[in-house]
Amino acid sequence: MLLRSFKNEPFLVQSLAVATLTLVSAGLTATRWGDAGAALSYLFSIAVIGLPFACAIFARALRG
């Protein structure tokens, strides 16, 4: 099964949300905690926000 076939991009909103969250949170934390703050912001954005939404999109695509 190809999720991105037929000119449909189910991960577009998730990708944009994670990118925006990463940019904003890394910008805010890097000024105070440096590289470690930016790395933790990226980890939070990907692991806590991005992964659960990606799994939900994938599960919905399998059902439908």
HELIX and SHEET records of a PDB file:
HELIX    1   1 LEU A   12  LEU A   43  1                                  32    
HELIX    2   2 PHE A   44  GLY A   50  3                                   7    
HELIX    3   3 LEU A   51  ARG A   63  1                                  13    
END                                                                             
